[in-house]
């Protein structure tokens, strides 16, 4: 049976064609794989480079003048306070007003039993009576001498002696009268009275207590005028020019949490204490309702004057180094610039810039450590996405 050679030749051609197709497919796959790997590597490189650029929060500075307060500790004192001591010695007979008692001017506070003073008054009365009798006798003797001088019964020298004796007795009588008057004045101090309208804030004596004249011991009573109070505060030297006479303030005390009381600055010492670097100032507080107490600790709040337009930045934006004080800003090309600035006022979480910063400067609110001029940064737009400020971006970033 004859054989047919055509089929094997056809099979070889098909096989060769199939091999070419397979090789082309394999080459295409290899090329596509290499191309995709290069693209992935390029994308990874771009992403890595982008991640190496620090992300910062930047914003224009606040230009509204911030109200600032100065809080200082102070101590309340009575507007007028009298420490009352005894002018005569003796024993306390009775007291009429205890602590916390409102009193009027001239009101009796206590009585002193002074037997020694009573005896001195009796002696003074007797001495005055004796001096008055001697004066009467001397004056009568002088009058008789004057009536006899013309008859020559007495000499001129005798008359002069009688006149001198009468003048001496007159002086002794006046001295005795003055001594009695002095003791009568002291006798009035047996009654201790209030010097003005006020409140008895202290009593340190009791019935039967020995009283010594003078201010050797504690006062018998302390009377205070509490309708107005004095409030003393020590103001730091750099704030003194901002707090003028007539400045209004608010004060708070621990016993009234959340409540404030008005006060007004009345006087300044106009001198700086060397030890503390402060100036002592006096404020007046109206206490007509008697809510505040003398000796009370108070927190005083002054509202400092502020400009209508100011440049305020967060305190975290400040950079301190050995070259001075700086603020980092982001320029138009996304690069960092360090600007030297000065501080006008410290407002706590914010500071008021005195010089060195413009209202159009985008300030980095919390610059990372080691940031320097010329560094490239990205400005955070939101919590989920950031963008480079005016920096060329890749196709994938678009």
ZAMI-723628 format. One record per residue (C-alpha): residue number from 1; residue in three letters; x, y, z. Coordinates in Angstrom, 1 decimal. Layout:
REM residues N
(pt NUM; "Ala"; (X; Y; Z))
...
***
This chain:
REM residues 398
(pt 1; "Unk"; (0.0; 0.0; 0.0))
(pt 2; "Unk"; (1.6; 3.2; -1.1))
(pt 3; "Unk"; (2.6; 5.9; 1.7))
(pt 4; "Unk"; (1.6; 9.6; 1.7))
(pt 5; "Unk"; (4.6; 12.0; 2.6))
(pt 6; "Unk"; (2.5; 15.2; 2.7))
(pt 7; "Unk"; (1.2; 15.1; 6.3))
(pt 8; "Unk"; (4.6; 15.0; 8.1))
(pt 9; "Unk"; (5.7; 18.1; 6.2))
(pt 10; "Unk"; (2.6; 19.9; 7.1))
(pt 11; "Unk"; (2.9; 19.0; 10.8))
(pt 12; "Unk"; (6.5; 20.4; 10.9))
(pt 13; "Unk"; (5.3; 23.7; 9.5))
(pt 14; "Unk"; (2.5; 23.9; 12.0))
(pt 15; "Unk"; (4.8; 23.1; 14.8))
(pt 16; "Unk"; (7.3; 25.8; 13.7))
(pt 17; "Unk"; (4.6; 28.4; 13.5))
(pt 18; "Unk"; (3.2; 27.5; 16.9))
(pt 19; "Unk"; (6.7; 27.7; 18.3))
(pt 20; "Unk"; (7.1; 31.2; 16.9))
(pt 21; "Unk"; (3.8; 32.3; 18.4))
(pt 22; "Unk"; (4.7; 30.9; 21.7))
(pt 23; "Unk"; (8.1; 32.6; 21.6))
(pt 24; "Unk"; (6.4; 35.9; 20.7))
(pt 25; "Unk"; (3.9; 35.5; 23.6))
(pt 26; "Unk"; (6.7; 34.7; 26.0))
(pt 27; "Unk"; (8.8; 37.7; 24.8))
(pt 28; "Unk"; (5.7; 39.9; 25.2))
(pt 29; "Unk"; (5.1; 38.6; 28.7))
(pt 30; "Unk"; (8.7; 39.2; 29.6))
(pt 31; "Unk"; (8.7; 42.7; 28.2))
(pt 32; "Unk"; (5.4; 43.6; 30.0))
(pt 33; "Unk"; (6.7; 42.2; 33.3))
(pt 34; "Unk"; (9.9; 44.2; 33.1))
(pt 35; "Unk"; (8.0; 47.3; 32.1))
(pt 36; "Unk"; (5.5; 46.9; 35.0))
(pt 37; "Unk"; (8.3; 46.2; 37.4))
(pt 38; "Unk"; (10.1; 49.4; 36.3))
(pt 39; "Unk"; (6.9; 51.3; 36.7))
(pt 40; "Unk"; (6.3; 49.9; 40.1))
(pt 41; "Unk"; (9.9; 50.7; 41.1))
(pt 42; "Unk"; (9.5; 54.2; 39.9))
(pt 43; "Unk"; (6.2; 54.6; 41.7))
(pt 44; "Unk"; (7.7; 53.2; 44.9))
(pt 45; "Unk"; (10.6; 55.6; 44.5))
(pt 46; "Unk"; (8.3; 58.5; 44.1))
(pt 47; "Unk"; (6.2; 57.4; 47.1))
(pt 48; "Unk"; (9.3; 56.9; 49.2))
(pt 49; "Unk"; (10.7; 60.3; 48.2))
(pt 50; "Unk"; (7.3; 61.9; 49.0))
(pt 51; "Unk"; (7.2; 60.3; 52.4))
(pt 52; "Unk"; (10.6; 61.6; 53.2))
(pt 53; "Unk"; (9.3; 65.2; 53.0))
(pt 54; "Unk"; (7.9; 66.1; 56.5))
(pt 55; "Unk"; (4.3; 67.1; 56.8))
(pt 56; "Unk"; (3.6; 70.3; 58.7))
(pt 57; "Unk"; (0.6; 72.3; 59.7))
(pt 58; "Unk"; (0.9; 75.9; 58.6))
(pt 59; "Unk"; (-1.5; 78.8; 58.7))
(pt 60; "Unk"; (-1.6; 82.6; 58.4))
(pt 61; "Unk"; (-1.1; 84.3; 61.8))
(pt 62; "Unk"; (-4.1; 85.6; 63.8))
(pt 63; "Unk"; (-4.2; 89.4; 63.4))
(pt 64; "Unk"; (-6.8; 90.2; 66.0))
(pt 65; "Unk"; (-5.7; 91.8; 69.2))
(pt 66; "Unk"; (-6.1; 89.4; 72.0))
(pt 67; "Unk"; (-7.5; 90.4; 75.4))
(pt 68; "Unk"; (-4.9; 89.5; 78.1))
(pt 69; "Unk"; (-5.3; 89.5; 81.8))
(pt 70; "Unk"; (-2.8; 89.7; 84.6))
(pt 71; "Unk"; (-3.7; 87.6; 87.7))
(pt 72; "Unk"; (-1.9; 88.4; 90.9))
(pt 73; "Unk"; (-2.4; 87.4; 94.6))
(pt 74; "Unk"; (-3.5; 90.1; 97.0))
(pt 75; "Unk"; (-4.5; 90.6; 100.6))
(pt 76; "Unk"; (-7.6; 92.5; 101.9))
(pt 77; "Unk"; (-7.3; 94.9; 104.7))
(pt 78; "Unk"; (-9.7; 97.3; 106.4))
(pt 79; "Unk"; (-9.9; 100.7; 105.0))
(pt 80; "Unk"; (-9.4; 102.1; 108.5))
(pt 81; "Unk"; (-8.4; 100.1; 111.5))
(pt 82; "Unk"; (-7.7; 101.2; 115.1))
(pt 83; "Unk"; (-5.9; 99.2; 117.7))
(pt 84; "Unk"; (-7.3; 100.4; 121.0))
(pt 85; "Unk"; (-5.0; 100.5; 124.1))
(pt 86; "Unk"; (-5.7; 101.7; 127.6))
(pt 87; "Unk"; (-4.5; 105.2; 128.7))
(pt 88; "Unk"; (-5.0; 104.4; 132.4))
(pt 89; "Unk"; (-3.9; 101.5; 134.6))
(pt 90; "Unk"; (-6.4; 99.4; 136.6))
(pt 91; "Unk"; (-8.7; 96.5; 136.2))
(pt 92; "Unk"; (-11.3; 95.8; 133.6))
(pt 93; "Unk"; (-14.6; 96.4; 135.2))
(pt 94; "Unk"; (-16.8; 95.4; 132.2))
(pt 95; "Unk"; (-16.8; 95.1; 128.4))
(pt 96; "Unk"; (-19.8; 96.0; 126.2))
(pt 97; "Unk"; (-18.9; 94.7; 122.7))
(pt 98; "Unk"; (-17.5; 91.4; 121.5))
(pt 99; "Unk"; (-15.9; 90.4; 118.2))
(pt 100; "Unk"; (-18.2; 90.9; 115.2))
(pt 101; "Unk"; (-20.2; 93.6; 116.9))
(pt 102; "Unk"; (-21.0; 96.7; 114.8))
(pt 103; "Unk"; (-20.3; 99.8; 116.7))
(pt 104; "Unk"; (-20.8; 103.6; 116.3))
(pt 105; "Unk"; (-18.4; 106.3; 116.9))
(pt 106; "Unk"; (-18.3; 107.1; 120.6))
(pt 107; "Unk"; (-20.0; 103.9; 121.6))
(pt 108; "Unk"; (-18.8; 102.4; 124.9))
(pt 109; "Unk"; (-16.6; 99.3; 124.5))
(pt 110; "Unk"; (-15.4; 98.7; 128.1))
(pt 111; "Unk"; (-14.9; 100.3; 131.5))
(pt 112; "Unk"; (-11.8; 100.3; 133.6))
(pt 113; "Unk"; (-11.7; 100.5; 137.4))
(pt 114; "Unk"; (-8.7; 102.7; 138.3))
(pt 115; "Unk"; (-8.4; 103.2; 142.1))
(pt 116; "Unk"; (-4.9; 104.7; 141.8))
(pt 117; "Unk"; (-6.2; 107.3; 139.4))
(pt 118; "Unk"; (-9.1; 108.1; 141.7))
(pt 119; "Unk"; (-6.7; 108.6; 144.6))
(pt 120; "Unk"; (-4.5; 110.9; 142.5))
(pt 121; "Unk"; (-7.6; 113.0; 141.7))
(pt 122; "Unk"; (-8.4; 113.3; 145.4))
(pt 123; "Unk"; (-4.9; 114.4; 146.1))
(pt 124; "Unk"; (-5.0; 116.9; 143.3))
(pt 125; "Unk"; (-8.2; 118.4; 144.6))
(pt 126; "Unk"; (-6.6; 118.8; 148.1))
(pt 127; "Unk"; (-3.5; 120.4; 146.6))
(pt 128; "Unk"; (-5.6; 122.8; 144.5))
(pt 129; "Unk"; (-7.6; 123.8; 147.6))
(pt 130; "Unk"; (-4.4; 124.4; 149.6))
(pt 131; "Unk"; (-2.9; 126.4; 146.7))
(pt 132; "Unk"; (-6.1; 128.4; 146.4))
(pt 133; "Unk"; (-6.1; 129.3; 150.1))
(pt 134; "Unk"; (-2.5; 130.3; 150.0))
(pt 135; "Unk"; (-3.2; 132.5; 147.0))
(pt 136; "Unk"; (-6.2; 134.2; 148.7))
(pt 137; "Unk"; (-4.0; 134.9; 151.7))
(pt 138; "Unk"; (-1.2; 136.3; 149.6))
(pt 139; "Unk"; (-3.5; 138.5; 147.6))
(pt 140; "Unk"; (-5.1; 139.9; 150.8))
(pt 141; "Unk"; (-1.6; 140.7; 152.2))
(pt 142; "Unk"; (-0.7; 142.4; 149.0))
(pt 143; "Unk"; (-3.9; 144.5; 149.1))
(pt 144; "Unk"; (-3.2; 145.7; 152.7))
(pt 145; "Unk"; (0.4; 146.6; 151.8))
(pt 146; "Unk"; (-0.9; 148.6; 148.8))
(pt 147; "Unk"; (-3.2; 150.5; 151.1))
(pt 148; "Unk"; (-0.4; 151.3; 153.6))
(pt 149; "Unk"; (2.3; 152.3; 151.2))
(pt 150; "Unk"; (1.0; 155.8; 150.9))
(pt 151; "Unk"; (1.1; 156.3; 154.7))
(pt 152; "Unk"; (4.7; 155.1; 154.9))
(pt 153; "Unk"; (3.7; 152.2; 157.3))
(pt 154; "Unk"; (5.6; 149.7; 155.0))
(pt 155; "Unk"; (8.5; 150.1; 152.7))
(pt 156; "Unk"; (8.5; 149.8; 149.0))
(pt 157; "Unk"; (10.7; 146.6; 149.3))
(pt 158; "Unk"; (8.2; 145.0; 151.6))
(pt 159; "Unk"; (5.4; 145.7; 149.1))
(pt 160; "Unk"; (7.4; 144.2; 146.2))
(pt 161; "Unk"; (8.0; 141.1; 148.3))
(pt 162; "Unk"; (4.3; 140.8; 149.0))
(pt 163; "Unk"; (3.5; 141.2; 145.2))
(pt 164; "Unk"; (6.1; 138.5; 144.3))
(pt 165; "Unk"; (4.7; 136.1; 147.0))
(pt 166; "Unk"; (1.1; 136.7; 145.6))
(pt 167; "Unk"; (2.4; 136.0; 142.0))
(pt 168; "Unk"; (4.1; 132.8; 143.2))
(pt 169; "Unk"; (1.0; 131.6; 145.0))
(pt 170; "Unk"; (-1.0; 132.3; 141.8))
(pt 171; "Unk"; (1.3; 130.2; 139.8))
(pt 172; "Unk"; (1.1; 127.3; 142.3))
(pt 173; "Unk"; (-2.6; 127.5; 142.2))
(pt 174; "Unk"; (-2.7; 127.4; 138.4))
(pt 175; "Unk"; (-0.3; 124.4; 138.4))
(pt 176; "Unk"; (-2.5; 122.5; 140.9))
(pt 177; "Unk"; (-5.5; 123.3; 138.7))
(pt 178; "Unk"; (-3.7; 122.1; 135.6))
(pt 179; "Unk"; (-2.7; 118.8; 137.3))
(pt 180; "Unk"; (-6.3; 118.3; 138.4))
(pt 181; "Unk"; (-7.5; 118.9; 134.8))
(pt 182; "Unk"; (-5.0; 116.4; 133.5))
(pt 183; "Unk"; (-6.2; 113.8; 135.8))
(pt 184; "Unk"; (-9.8; 114.6; 134.9))
(pt 185; "Unk"; (-8.9; 114.0; 131.2))
(pt 186; "Unk"; (-7.3; 110.7; 132.1))
(pt 187; "Unk"; (-10.4; 109.8; 134.1))
(pt 188; "Unk"; (-12.4; 110.0; 130.9))
(pt 189; "Unk"; (-10.2; 107.2; 129.5))
(pt 190; "Unk"; (-11.7; 104.8; 132.1))
(pt 191; "Unk"; (-14.4; 104.5; 129.5))
(pt 192; "Unk"; (-13.0; 103.0; 126.3))
(pt 193; "Unk"; (-15.1; 104.0; 123.3))
(pt 194; "Unk"; (-15.1; 103.3; 119.5))
(pt 195; "Unk"; (-13.2; 105.9; 117.5))
(pt 196; "Unk"; (-15.4; 105.6; 114.4))
(pt 197; "Unk"; (-18.2; 103.5; 112.9))
(pt 198; "Unk"; (-17.0; 100.0; 112.3))
(pt 199; "Unk"; (-16.8; 96.4; 113.4))
(pt 200; "Unk"; (-15.1; 95.0; 116.4))
(pt 201; "Unk"; (-12.7; 92.5; 114.8))
(pt 202; "Unk"; (-10.7; 91.6; 118.0))
(pt 203; "Unk"; (-11.0; 91.6; 121.8))
(pt 204; "Unk"; (-8.1; 90.4; 123.9))
(pt 205; "Unk"; (-9.3; 91.3; 127.5))
(pt 206; "Unk"; (-11.9; 90.2; 130.0))
(pt 207; "Unk"; (-13.5; 91.2; 133.2))
(pt 208; "Unk"; (-11.0; 91.5; 136.1))
(pt 209; "Unk"; (-7.9; 91.6; 133.8))
(pt 210; "Unk"; (-5.1; 93.8; 134.9))
(pt 211; "Unk"; (-4.8; 96.7; 132.5))
(pt 212; "Unk"; (-1.5; 98.6; 132.0))
(pt 213; "Unk"; (-1.5; 102.0; 130.4))
(pt 214; "Unk"; (0.3; 102.2; 127.1))
(pt 215; "Unk"; (1.0; 99.9; 124.1))
(pt 216; "Unk"; (3.2; 97.4; 125.8))
(pt 217; "Unk"; (0.9; 94.4; 125.3))
(pt 218; "Unk"; (-1.8; 93.4; 122.8))
(pt 219; "Unk"; (-4.6; 95.9; 122.1))
(pt 220; "Unk"; (-7.7; 95.6; 124.2))
(pt 221; "Unk"; (-9.9; 95.9; 121.1))
(pt 222; "Unk"; (-9.5; 96.3; 117.3))
(pt 223; "Unk"; (-12.1; 98.3; 115.5))
(pt 224; "Unk"; (-12.2; 98.1; 111.7))
(pt 225; "Unk"; (-14.1; 100.0; 109.0))
(pt 226; "Unk"; (-15.1; 97.2; 106.7))
(pt 227; "Unk"; (-17.5; 99.1; 104.4))
(pt 228; "Unk"; (-14.5; 99.7; 102.2))
(pt 229; "Unk"; (-11.5; 97.5; 102.0))
(pt 230; "Unk"; (-7.9; 98.1; 100.9))
(pt 231; "Unk"; (-6.4; 95.5; 98.6))
(pt 232; "Unk"; (-2.7; 95.4; 98.2))
(pt 233; "Unk"; (-1.0; 93.6; 95.3))
(pt 234; "Unk"; (2.6; 93.5; 94.0))
(pt 235; "Unk"; (2.8; 94.1; 90.3))
(pt 236; "Unk"; (5.8; 92.9; 88.3))
(pt 237; "Unk"; (7.9; 95.7; 87.0))
(pt 238; "Unk"; (7.4; 95.1; 83.3))
(pt 239; "Unk"; (3.6; 95.4; 83.7))
(pt 240; "Unk"; (3.6; 98.6; 85.8))
(pt 241; "Unk"; (3.3; 101.0; 82.7))
(pt 242; "Unk"; (0.2; 99.0; 81.6))
(pt 243; "Unk"; (-1.7; 99.5; 84.9))
(pt 244; "Unk"; (-2.5; 103.1; 85.5))
(pt 245; "Unk"; (-4.3; 104.8; 88.4))
(pt 246; "Unk"; (-8.1; 104.3; 87.9))
(pt 247; "Unk"; (-7.6; 100.9; 86.2))
(pt 248; "Unk"; (-10.5; 98.6; 87.0))
(pt 249; "Unk"; (-9.9; 95.0; 88.2))
(pt 250; "Unk"; (-11.8; 92.0; 89.4))
(pt 251; "Unk"; (-11.1; 89.9; 92.5))
(pt 252; "Unk"; (-12.2; 86.5; 93.6))
(pt 253; "Unk"; (-11.9; 84.9; 97.0))
(pt 254; "Unk"; (-11.9; 81.2; 98.0))
(pt 255; "Unk"; (-15.2; 81.4; 100.0))
(pt 256; "Unk"; (-17.2; 82.5; 96.9))
(pt 257; "Unk"; (-16.1; 80.3; 94.0))
(pt 258; "Unk"; (-17.1; 81.6; 90.6))
(pt 259; "Unk"; (-18.0; 85.0; 91.9))
(pt 260; "Unk"; (-16.1; 88.2; 91.3))
(pt 261; "Unk"; (-16.0; 91.6; 93.0))
(pt 262; "Unk"; (-15.1; 94.9; 91.4))
(pt 263; "Unk"; (-12.1; 97.0; 92.5))
(pt 264; "Unk"; (-10.4; 100.1; 91.3))
(pt 265; "Unk"; (-6.7; 101.0; 91.5))
(pt 266; "Unk"; (-6.2; 104.1; 93.7))
(pt 267; "Unk"; (-2.5; 104.4; 94.4))
(pt 268; "Unk"; (0.9; 103.1; 93.4))
(pt 269; "Unk"; (4.1; 103.1; 95.4))
(pt 270; "Unk"; (6.0; 104.3; 92.3))
(pt 271; "Unk"; (9.0; 102.3; 93.5))
(pt 272; "Unk"; (10.4; 98.9; 92.7))
(pt 273; "Unk"; (11.2; 96.5; 95.5))
(pt 274; "Unk"; (14.7; 95.3; 95.0))
(pt 275; "Unk"; (14.1; 91.9; 96.4))
(pt 276; "Unk"; (11.0; 91.0; 94.4))
(pt 277; "Unk"; (11.2; 93.3; 91.4))
(pt 278; "Unk"; (7.6; 94.4; 91.9))
(pt 279; "Unk"; (5.7; 97.6; 92.7))
(pt 280; "Unk"; (3.2; 97.7; 95.5))
(pt 281; "Unk"; (-0.2; 99.0; 94.4))
(pt 282; "Unk"; (-3.4; 99.8; 96.3))
(pt 283; "Unk"; (-7.0; 99.0; 95.2))
(pt 284; "Unk"; (-10.2; 100.0; 96.8))
(pt 285; "Unk"; (-13.1; 97.5; 97.2))
(pt 286; "Unk"; (-16.6; 98.5; 98.0))
(pt 287; "Unk"; (-17.8; 96.1; 100.8))
(pt 288; "Unk"; (-21.1; 97.7; 101.7))
(pt 289; "Unk"; (-22.8; 94.3; 102.0))
(pt 290; "Unk"; (-20.0; 93.0; 104.2))
(pt 291; "Unk"; (-19.4; 89.9; 102.1))
(pt 292; "Unk"; (-15.6; 90.2; 102.1))
(pt 293; "Unk"; (-13.5; 89.9; 105.2))
(pt 294; "Unk"; (-10.4; 91.7; 106.3))
(pt 295; "Unk"; (-7.2; 89.6; 106.0))
(pt 296; "Unk"; (-8.7; 87.5; 103.3))
(pt 297; "Unk"; (-6.6; 86.2; 100.4))
(pt 298; "Unk"; (-7.8; 87.3; 97.0))
(pt 299; "Unk"; (-6.9; 86.7; 93.4))
(pt 300; "Unk"; (-6.8; 90.0; 91.5))
(pt 301; "Unk"; (-7.3; 90.1; 87.7))
(pt 302; "Unk"; (-6.3; 93.1; 85.6))
(pt 303; "Unk"; (-7.3; 93.4; 82.0))
(pt 304; "Unk"; (-4.3; 94.7; 80.1))
(pt 305; "Unk"; (-4.6; 97.1; 77.2))
(pt 306; "Unk"; (-4.4; 95.4; 73.8))
(pt 307; "Unk"; (-4.0; 96.7; 70.2))
(pt 308; "Unk"; (-6.8; 96.3; 67.7))
(pt 309; "Unk"; (-4.4; 94.6; 65.2))
(pt 310; "Unk"; (-1.6; 92.3; 66.3))
(pt 311; "Unk"; (0.2; 89.3; 65.0))
(pt 312; "Unk"; (-0.4; 86.3; 67.2))
(pt 313; "Unk"; (1.1; 82.8; 66.7))
(pt 314; "Unk"; (0.9; 79.6; 68.7))
(pt 315; "Unk"; (3.6; 79.4; 71.4))
(pt 316; "Unk"; (4.6; 76.0; 69.9))
(pt 317; "Unk"; (5.7; 77.8; 66.7))
(pt 318; "Unk"; (8.7; 79.4; 68.5))
(pt 319; "Unk"; (12.1; 78.0; 67.8))
(pt 320; "Unk"; (14.9; 78.8; 70.3))
(pt 321; "Unk"; (18.5; 78.2; 69.5))
(pt 322; "Unk"; (21.9; 79.8; 70.2))
(pt 323; "Unk"; (21.3; 82.3; 67.4))
(pt 324; "Unk"; (18.1; 83.7; 69.0))
(pt 325; "Unk"; (14.4; 83.3; 68.6))
(pt 326; "Unk"; (12.9; 82.3; 65.3))
(pt 327; "Unk"; (9.6; 81.3; 63.6))
(pt 328; "Unk"; (9.5; 78.9; 60.7))
(pt 329; "Unk"; (7.4; 79.9; 57.7))
(pt 330; "Unk"; (6.6; 78.1; 54.4))
(pt 331; "Unk"; (7.5; 80.1; 51.3))
(pt 332; "Unk"; (5.8; 79.9; 47.9))
(pt 333; "Unk"; (8.0; 77.0; 46.6))
(pt 334; "Unk"; (7.3; 74.8; 49.7))
(pt 335; "Unk"; (10.7; 75.6; 51.3))
(pt 336; "Unk"; (11.2; 76.5; 54.9))
(pt 337; "Unk"; (12.4; 79.9; 55.9))
(pt 338; "Unk"; (13.4; 80.8; 59.5))
(pt 339; "Unk"; (12.6; 84.4; 60.5))
(pt 340; "Unk"; (14.1; 86.1; 63.5))
(pt 341; "Unk"; (11.3; 87.6; 65.7))
(pt 342; "Unk"; (10.7; 89.4; 69.0))
(pt 343; "Unk"; (7.9; 88.8; 71.4))
(pt 344; "Unk"; (5.6; 91.7; 72.5))
(pt 345; "Unk"; (3.4; 89.8; 74.9))
(pt 346; "Unk"; (3.1; 86.3; 76.2))
(pt 347; "Unk"; (-0.6; 85.3; 76.1))
(pt 348; "Unk"; (-0.1; 81.7; 77.4))
(pt 349; "Unk"; (-0.9; 79.4; 74.5))
(pt 350; "Unk"; (-0.2; 82.2; 72.0))
(pt 351; "Unk"; (2.4; 84.9; 71.8))
(pt 352; "Unk"; (2.1; 88.4; 70.3))
(pt 353; "Unk"; (4.9; 89.0; 67.9))
(pt 354; "Unk"; (6.5; 92.4; 68.2))
(pt 355; "Unk"; (8.6; 92.4; 65.0))
(pt 356; "Unk"; (10.0; 90.1; 62.3))
(pt 357; "Unk"; (6.8; 88.5; 61.0))
(pt 358; "Unk"; (4.3; 89.6; 58.3))
(pt 359; "Unk"; (0.6; 89.0; 58.1))
(pt 360; "Unk"; (1.0; 87.0; 54.9))
(pt 361; "Unk"; (3.6; 84.6; 56.3))
(pt 362; "Unk"; (2.4; 81.0; 56.6))
(pt 363; "Unk"; (3.7; 79.9; 60.0))
(pt 364; "Unk"; (4.5; 76.3; 60.9))
(pt 365; "Unk"; (2.5; 75.8; 64.1))
(pt 366; "Unk"; (4.7; 72.9; 65.5))
(pt 367; "Unk"; (8.0; 72.8; 63.6))
(pt 368; "Unk"; (9.8; 69.4; 63.8))
(pt 369; "Unk"; (13.2; 69.2; 65.5))
(pt 370; "Unk"; (16.2; 70.1; 63.4))
(pt 371; "Unk"; (14.2; 72.0; 60.8))
(pt 372; "Unk"; (16.3; 74.5; 58.8))
(pt 373; "Unk"; (16.0; 77.1; 56.1))
(pt 374; "Unk"; (15.7; 75.5; 52.7))
(pt 375; "Unk"; (14.0; 72.2; 53.9))
(pt 376; "Unk"; (11.2; 71.0; 51.7))
(pt 377; "Unk"; (7.9; 70.4; 53.6))
(pt 378; "Unk"; (4.4; 69.5; 52.8))
(pt 379; "Unk"; (1.5; 71.4; 54.2))
(pt 380; "Unk"; (-1.3; 69.3; 55.8))
(pt 381; "Unk"; (-4.6; 70.2; 54.3))
(pt 382; "Unk"; (-6.8; 67.9; 56.4))
(pt 383; "Unk"; (-6.5; 64.9; 58.6))
(pt 384; "Unk"; (-6.7; 62.5; 55.7))
(pt 385; "Unk"; (-4.7; 64.1; 52.9))
(pt 386; "Unk"; (-1.7; 66.4; 52.5))
(pt 387; "Unk"; (-0.3; 68.1; 49.5))
(pt 388; "Unk"; (3.0; 69.7; 48.6))
(pt 389; "Unk"; (2.9; 73.4; 48.5))
(pt 390; "Unk"; (3.5; 74.4; 44.9))
(pt 391; "Unk"; (5.9; 71.5; 44.3))
(pt 392; "Unk"; (5.9; 69.5; 41.0))
(pt 393; "Unk"; (3.9; 66.3; 41.4))
(pt 394; "Unk"; (4.0; 63.0; 39.5))
(pt 395; "Unk"; (1.2; 61.7; 37.2))
(pt 396; "Unk"; (0.1; 59.2; 39.8))
(pt 397; "Unk"; (-0.2; 62.0; 42.4))
(pt 398; "Unk"; (-2.4; 63.9; 40.0))
***
